Amino acid sequence: MNPNLLDLILFSEKRKAFLLLLKEGPKNTQEILDRLQVPRTALLPQIKKLKEQNLVIHEDGIYRLSLVGEIIIEKMQPLLDTLEVFEKNEEFWADRKLSPIPLHLMKRISELGDYRLIEPDLSHTFDLNPEFVKHTSNSNNILMFFSYFHPQFPSFFLNLARKGTEISLVQSESVYLRFLEDFRKEGEEYLKMENASLFILDKKEVEIPAVVVSSDKIMLLGLFNESGRFDRQYIISFEPGAIEWGKDLFEYFRDMSREIKLKGK
């Protein structure tokens, strides 16, 4: 087998798309052209290269993966999914601190799936991100981790709790101390509620600013850039895999934290 097989598959979007299409099952020529939306003259030379490497079989007008092709594409799918995550927003990922994400979750980064980025516009420079608020305000159950402070957080958390939302909140120690100093009344009311819990991560430096998971709706992730600043860009994904991934990241921080309770509660 040609040693450049990896290049053959990865370095052509047409070949890659064709192989992934055949992963669904055998297809005739017209089905392929319709699904891939490419001219016949552009696709046939690419198919010829794949046939020469015994990745694709063409019989009776039907294309299908060979056994070798099936094995390779099955093994390569996680790699392709991971590449798709990073290629979708290359500049964003190139400038983010990723080392704080535990290795076992970095290996599952492909689970973010069809995510997108949200960021505040100039009209909401000093507000919570409106899209963040919209997608979290109607949640029945929400997990939130924050290592940065926003002056609207106390009332936001408290209003969620008052509506009956089940909230599990983890804060870094520095954020918690800011709450104690400036928002003690809101904090005490929050802790009195049976549907609200608070955990403190005592670690001095926490290098992920935000993880928010609505258990059945959405996952949001904030990351510091390489300069250690949070520009309030969030990764947002509605895919079940991303929600599960975000839940596991939240639990990673919660398991290192201590729970705060009012005396007598």
C-alpha positions in Angstrom: 0.0 0.0 0.0 1.3 3.4 -0.9 2.9 5.2 2.1 1.2 8.4 1.1 -2.3 6.9 1.8 -2.9 9.3 4.7 -2.2 12.3 2.3 -4.5 10.7 -0.3 -7.4 10.7 2.1 -6.9 13.9 4.1 -5.5 16.3 1.6 -8.5 16.3 -0.8 -11.9 17.4 0.4 -13.5 15.6 -2.6 -11.9 12.3 -1.8 -12.6 12.6 2.0 -16.2 13.5 1.4 -16.6 10.7 -1.1 -15.2 8.1 1.3 -17.4 9.4 4.2 -20.4 9.2 1.9 -19.7 5.5 1.1 -19.3 4.9 4.8 -23.1 5.2 4.8 -23.4 2.4 2.3 -23.0 1.7 -1.5 -24.0 4.5 -3.9 -24.5 4.8 -7.6 -22.9 7.6 -9.6 -25.9 9.9 -9.7 -26.5 9.6 -5.9 -22.9 10.5 -5.3 -23.0 13.6 -7.6 -26.2 14.8 -6.1 -25.0 14.4 -2.5 -21.6 15.9 -3.0 -22.7 18.6 -5.4 -19.6 18.3 -7.6 -19.2 17.9 -11.4 -18.6 14.4 -12.7 -15.3 15.6 -14.4 -14.0 16.9 -11.1 -14.9 13.7 -9.1 -14.0 10.8 -11.4 -10.2 11.5 -11.3 -10.3 11.4 -7.4 -12.3 8.2 -7.4 -9.7 6.6 -9.8 -7.0 7.3 -7.2 -9.0 5.7 -4.5 -9.7 2.6 -6.6 -6.0 2.3 -7.4 -5.2 2.1 -3.7 -7.9 -0.6 -3.2 -10.0 1.7 -1.0 -13.1 1.7 -3.3 -14.7 -0.9 -5.5 -16.8 -0.2 -8.5 -19.1 -3.0 -9.7 -22.3 -2.9 -11.8 -22.5 0.9 -11.6 -22.3 0.9 -7.8 -19.4 2.3 -5.7 -18.7 0.8 -2.3 -15.8 0.7 0.2 -13.5 -2.2 0.0 -12.8 -4.1 3.2 -9.5 -2.2 3.5 -11.4 1.1 2.9 -14.0 0.2 5.6 -11.4 -0.5 8.2 -9.3 2.6 7.5 -12.3 5.0 7.4 -13.7 3.5 10.6 -10.4 4.0 12.4 -9.9 7.5 10.9 -13.4 8.8 11.7 -12.3 10.1 15.2 -9.3 11.8 13.7 -11.5 13.4 11.0 -14.0 14.6 13.6 -11.2 16.1 15.7 -9.7 17.8 12.7 -13.1 19.2 11.8 -13.4 20.8 15.3 -10.1 22.6 15.0 -10.3 23.5 11.4 -13.7 25.2 11.9 -12.1 28.0 13.8 -8.4 27.7 13.4 -7.5 31.2 14.7 -9.6 30.7 17.9 -8.0 27.4 18.8 -4.4 28.6 18.0 -4.8 31.3 20.6 -6.4 29.4 23.4 -4.9 27.8 26.5 -5.9 24.1 26.2 -3.5 22.6 28.7 -6.0 23.1 31.6 -8.5 20.8 30.0 -7.6 17.3 31.4 -6.0 15.0 28.9 -8.9 12.4 28.9 -11.3 15.2 27.8 -8.9 16.7 25.2 -8.8 13.2 23.6 -12.6 13.5 23.3 -12.6 17.1 21.9 -14.3 15.8 18.7 -17.5 15.5 20.8 -18.0 19.2 20.6 -19.4 18.4 17.1 -21.1 21.2 15.2 -20.3 24.0 17.6 -20.1 27.7 16.9 -18.6 30.7 18.6 -20.6 33.5 20.3 -19.1 36.8 21.4 -20.6 40.0 22.8 -21.2 42.9 20.4 -20.4 46.5 21.3 -23.9 47.3 22.4 -23.5 44.7 25.3 -19.9 45.3 26.2 -20.7 45.5 30.0 -23.6 43.0 30.0 -23.8 39.2 30.2 -23.8 37.8 26.7 -27.5 38.0 25.6 -27.2 34.6 23.8 -25.7 33.1 27.0 -28.6 34.5 29.0 -31.2 33.3 26.5 -30.0 29.7 26.4 -29.6 29.3 30.1 -32.6 31.2 31.6 -35.1 28.5 30.7 -33.2 25.5 31.9 -34.7 23.1 34.4 -31.3 21.9 35.5 -28.0 23.7 35.0 -24.3 23.1 35.9 -22.1 26.1 36.0 -18.4 26.7 36.7 -16.9 30.2 36.7 -13.4 31.4 37.6 -14.0 34.9 36.5 -16.4 37.5 38.1 -19.1 39.5 36.4 -21.1 42.0 38.5 -24.4 40.7 37.1 -23.6 37.1 38.1 -25.1 37.3 41.7 -28.6 38.5 40.5 -28.5 36.1 37.5 -27.8 33.0 39.7 -30.3 34.1 42.3 -33.1 34.7 39.7 -32.5 31.2 38.2 -32.8 29.7 41.7 -35.9 31.7 42.5 -37.6 30.2 39.3 -37.0 26.7 40.6 -34.0 25.8 38.4 -31.8 23.1 39.9 -28.4 24.8 40.0 -25.0 23.3 40.8 -22.5 26.2 40.9 -18.7 25.9 41.2 -16.6 29.0 41.7 -12.9 29.6 42.0 -11.8 30.8 45.4 -11.1 34.4 44.2 -14.6 34.7 42.7 -16.2 33.4 45.9 -14.3 35.9 48.0 -15.6 38.7 45.7 -19.1 37.4 46.3 -18.6 37.4 50.1 -17.2 40.9 50.0 -19.8 42.7 47.8 -22.8 40.4 47.5 -23.2 38.6 50.8 -27.0 39.1 51.0 -27.5 37.5 47.5 -25.2 34.7 48.4 -27.0 33.9 51.6 -30.4 33.9 49.9 -29.0 31.6 47.2 -27.6 29.1 49.8 -31.0 29.0 51.6 -32.6 27.4 48.6 -33.0 23.7 48.4 -32.5 23.7 44.6 -29.2 25.5 44.7 -25.7 24.3 45.7 -22.4 26.0 45.8 -18.9 24.6 45.6 -15.5 26.3 45.9 -12.4 25.3 44.0 -9.6 26.2 46.4 -6.9 26.0 43.7 -5.3 29.4 43.4 -5.0 29.6 39.6 -7.8 28.2 37.5 -7.1 28.5 33.8 -10.6 27.8 32.4 -13.0 30.7 32.9 -16.3 29.1 32.3 -18.2 25.8 31.7 -22.0 25.9 31.6 -24.2 22.9 30.9 -27.9 22.6 30.7 -28.4 18.9 31.0 -30.8 18.5 28.1 -30.2 21.6 26.0 -26.8 23.2 25.6 -23.1 23.4 26.5 -21.0 26.6 26.7 -17.3 26.7 27.2 -15.1 29.7 27.7 -11.3 29.5 27.3 -8.5 32.0 28.2 -6.3 33.1 25.4 -2.5 32.6 25.5 -2.1 36.0 27.2 -4.4 34.8 30.1 -7.3 37.0 29.1 -10.9 36.0 28.6 -12.5 37.8 25.7 -16.0 36.5 26.5 -16.1 34.3 23.4 -18.0 31.1 24.2 -18.0 27.8 22.3 -21.7 26.8 22.1 -23.0 23.5 21.1 -26.4 21.8 21.2 -25.2 18.3 20.4 -25.7 15.5 22.9 -22.1 14.5 22.8 -21.0 18.1 23.6 -23.4 18.3 26.5 -22.0 15.1 27.9 -18.5 16.3 27.4 -19.2 19.6 29.2 -20.9 17.7 32.0 -17.7 15.6 32.5 -15.6 18.8 32.5 -17.8 20.4 35.1 -17.7 17.3 37.3 -13.9 17.3 37.0 -13.8 20.7 38.7 -16.7 19.9 41.1 -14.9 16.8 42.3 -11.9 18.9 43.3 -14.1 21.4 45.2 -15.6 21.7 48.6 -19.3 22.4 49.2 -20.4 25.6 51.0 -23.5 25.4 53.2 -25.2 27.8 55.6 -24.9 26.8 59.2 -28.0 24.9 60.2 -29.1 24.2 56.6 
